[in-house]
């Protein structure tokens, strides 16, 4: 059995490699058709696809959950840039929407997989408020303090209970 790095075992890494393999002949064809209109976009597509691959591999090698999530999130951003590059090629009329459908389908799946990895390793670093209880009417302060664990001493209530 051939030894593998951990990142090579990831389905998302393998799909990113498939996208790069799909993009190579696509880029060659687009470049041959409209080189002057596309060189900047094609360059960005190539860099972003490699960036996604590298960030996925590097993230999978990190031991700290937050660091791992950050690299997977960076990879996800690069995947989004790949999708934008494909859209830009269509906008510059270097290809058609039909030409990019296969690549976009792979990118959507990769994006979804990376999103799940980010969620898995992100330990909730987002800021959120605790749920508040809102009440109206008499006794609100006492109920709110009791809910928060505060103790209120009030002799008047003892007298009311005897009535």
C-alpha positions in Angstrom: 0.0 0.0 0.0 1.3 3.5 -0.9 1.8 5.9 2.0 -0.3 9.0 1.7 -0.2 12.4 3.4 -3.3 13.1 5.5 -4.5 15.9 3.1 -4.4 13.4 0.2 -7.1 11.4 2.0 -9.5 14.3 1.9 -12.3 14.1 -0.7 -12.2 17.9 -1.0 -8.5 17.9 -1.8 -9.1 15.3 -4.5 -12.0 17.3 -5.9 -9.8 20.4 -6.0 -7.2 18.4 -8.0 -10.0 17.4 -10.4 -11.0 21.1 -10.8 -7.3 22.0 -11.6 -7.2 19.1 -14.2 -10.6 20.4 -15.7 -9.3 24.0 -15.8 -6.1 23.3 -17.7 -7.6 22.4 -21.1 -10.4 25.0 -20.5 -7.8 27.7 -19.9 -5.8 26.7 -23.0 -8.9 26.8 -25.2 -10.1 30.2 -23.8 -6.6 31.6 -24.1 -6.3 30.5 -27.7 -9.6 32.2 -28.5 -9.3 35.5 -26.8 -5.8 35.9 -25.2 -5.8 39.7 -24.9 -9.1 39.8 -23.2 -8.4 37.0 -20.7 -4.8 36.9 -19.6 -5.5 38.7 -16.2 -8.5 36.5 -15.5 -6.8 33.3 -16.5 -3.8 34.1 -14.3 -6.1 34.8 -11.4 -8.0 31.6 -12.0 -4.8 29.6 -12.0 -3.5 31.3 -8.8 -6.8 30.9 -6.9 -7.2 27.2 -7.8 -3.7 26.5 -6.6 -4.2 28.6 -3.5 -7.4 26.6 -2.6 -5.4 23.4 -2.9 -2.5 24.6 -0.8 -4.7 26.1 1.9 -6.7 22.9 2.2 -3.5 20.8 2.5 -1.9 23.2 5.0 -5.1 23.5 7.1 -5.4 19.8 7.3 -1.9 19.6 8.8 -2.6 22.1 11.6 -3.3 20.8 15.0 -5.1 23.8 16.5 -8.8 23.8 15.6 -9.1 27.6 15.0 -5.9 27.6 12.8 -7.3 24.7 10.9 -10.6 26.4 10.4 -8.8 29.6 9.2 -6.9 27.7 6.4 -10.1 25.9 5.3 -11.9 29.3 5.3 -9.1 30.8 3.2 -9.4 27.9 0.8 -13.1 28.5 0.6 -12.4 32.1 -0.3 -10.1 31.0 -3.1 -12.7 28.7 -4.5 -15.1 31.7 -4.6 -12.5 33.6 -6.6 -12.3 30.7 -9.1 -16.1 30.9 -9.6 -15.8 34.7 -10.1 -13.0 34.2 -12.6 -15.2 31.8 -14.6 -18.1 34.4 -14.5 -15.7 37.1 -15.7 -14.6 35.0 -18.6 -18.2 34.7 -19.7 -18.7 38.4 -19.2 -15.8 39.2 -21.5 -17.3 36.8 -24.0 -14.3 34.5 -24.0 -16.6 31.5 -23.4 -20.2 30.7 -22.8 -22.1 29.8 -19.6 -22.4 26.2 -20.9 -18.6 26.1 -21.2 -18.1 26.7 -17.5 -21.0 24.6 -16.1 -18.7 21.6 -15.3 -16.2 23.7 -13.5 -18.8 25.6 -11.5 -20.5 22.4 -10.4 -17.2 21.2 -9.0 -16.5 24.6 -7.3 -19.9 24.5 -5.7 -19.3 21.1 -4.3 -15.8 22.1 -3.1 -17.2 25.2 -1.5 -19.8 23.2 0.4 -17.2 20.7 1.6 -14.9 23.4 2.8 -17.8 25.1 4.6 -18.5 21.9 6.5 -14.8 21.7 7.5 -14.8 25.3 8.7 -17.9 24.6 10.8 -16.4 21.4 12.2 -13.2 23.0 13.3 -14.4 26.5 14.2 -14.9 26.5 17.9 -17.5 29.2 17.9 -15.2 32.2 17.8 -18.1 34.4 16.7 -19.5 36.9 19.1 -23.1 36.4 20.3 -25.2 37.8 23.1 -26.8 35.6 25.7 -30.5 35.1 25.3 -32.3 37.7 27.4 -35.7 37.2 29.1 -38.0 40.1 28.8 -41.0 40.6 31.2 -43.4 43.3 31.9 -45.5 44.2 34.9 -44.9 44.1 38.7 -42.2 41.9 40.1 -40.0 42.0 37.0 -36.9 43.1 38.8 -37.2 40.2 41.3 -37.8 37.6 38.6 -34.9 38.9 36.6 -32.6 38.9 39.6 -33.7 35.4 40.6 -33.1 34.2 37.0 -29.6 35.6 37.1 -28.9 33.9 40.5 -29.1 37.1 42.6 -30.8 36.9 46.0 -33.2 39.6 47.0 -34.2 40.0 50.6 -37.6 41.7 51.0 -39.5 41.5 54.2 -42.6 43.1 52.6 -43.3 40.0 50.6 -43.4 37.9 53.8 -46.1 40.1 55.2 -48.1 39.9 51.9 -48.1 36.2 52.0 -49.8 36.1 55.4 -52.8 38.2 54.2 
